[in-house]
């Protein structure tokens, strides 16, 4: 799914988010994904029995994210297959993240995302109930931290 996303972003002139090379071709990126998935709980969304999206939740944010003084759930990975674009897969996974936070009694759900590309991804999270908080810069990657109170 990550390779699909990169190919779609590049085809749409938006390589700033995740670069222009498939993630599966990079040892460093494969290790990064393994760390994210291994450091949390991952859910796979299915449509008609086929994997349509993936999300990993963790109690710890990425190292470049400012910590908070309260328990939180952090969305460290959210990706959906382009084959299911527009079907609400990502929104469904985000709704599940809220349900998990409620189940665990955690009052804060956070995520960071790419802030370039006219802020389209930031707007996506806003439409899904998140509020932009802190801008981030990781190297030359412009990011945005967002949160949702539960």
N, C-alpha and C positions, 0 to 999 in steps of 0.2 A: 504494500500500500504506500509506503514511503517513496519507493521508486516511481510509482504511478503519479504521486503528488508532485515530485520533482519534475517529471516529464511534462505534466500539465502546466505547472508554473512557468517552466522555460518556454513552452509553446505559446504562452500568453505574455511573454516579455517580463516575467516577474522572478528572475533567478536570484534576487537579493535575499529572499526568505531562506532558502535551503541550498543555494548553489545551483550548479548546472549538471553535476554528475550524480548518477544513481547512488543512493546511500549504500546499497549492497556491495558496491565496488570499493568501498573505503573501510579498511580495517578499523580505523579510529571511530568512524560512525557506527559500525556494527558493535563495537565495544561500548560505545555510548548508549545505544539502544538496549543492549544487554544489561547495563548498569541501571538504567531507568526501570526496566521491567523487573529486574531482580530486586530493586529497592522498594517495591510497592506491590499493589494488587492490580492485575490487569483483567479487563473485561473485553470480550469480543462481541460486537453486535452482529447479528445475522439477519439476512433477508432471504427468505425461502431456503434456509439451510446453508447459505453461503456467507463467508466472512465479508462483512460490509464496512466494519470500522473497528477501531481498538482505542482503549483508553487505559492509562495507568494512573492510579491514585497512590499518593505517598503521604506520610506524616511530615516529611522533610522537603523543603523546596530545593531547587537547584542551588549550587554554591554561590552564584552571582546575585541571588535574590535576598533582599534584606529580611532578616528574621522578624518574627512577631513574638509577643509575650503571652500567647494563648495557643491552645491546641488548634490545629488546622488540618485540612486535607488539601493536598496540592495536586493539581492535574499536571503531571510531568510529561504525559504523552496523550495526544488526541489526534487521530488521523482517520480518514474514511476513504473508501475506495471510490474512485471517480466513476465507476460503473453505477454507483448509487447516488450520485450527486443530485441534490434537490429533494431527496426522499426523507430528510430529517434524521439521518443516522447520527450525525454529530450532536444535534440538539437532544436526541434521545439519550445518548451517552452522558451529556451534561446533566440531564434530568436525573439520570441514575446516580451521578456524582452527588447531587443534592440529597437524594434519598439515602445514600451511604452516610453522608455527614449527619443527617437527621438520626439515622439508626445508631450511629456511634456517639451521638450527643455532642458533636463538634459544631461550633457556631461560625466557623470561617472556612470558606472554600476559595482558594486562589489559583491563578494560572498566569503564565506570561506568554506573550506571543510577539510575532514580528509586527513592528509598527510602521514599516514602509508600505509601499504599494497603495498609497492614498489612504492608509488606515483601514483597509477593507476587513482585515482579520480582527482588529480592535472593534470595529462596528459589529462584526458577527457575535463576538462575546457580549457586547452591550445588548444586542437583540435577545440574547439568551440570559439576561438578568444580571450581568456583571457590571461593575463600575470600575472605570480606569482609575488607578491610584498613582503609581510611581513610574515615570519613564526609566528605561534601562538602556545602557549601551554595553554590549559585550563585543570587544574588539571594534569592528566597524559595523556590527549588526545592531540596528535600532530596534529596541524592544519596548514593550509596555506591560507592566504588571497590572492585573485586574483582580478584583475580589467580589465575592458574593456573600452577604451575611445570610445565615440560615436561621 
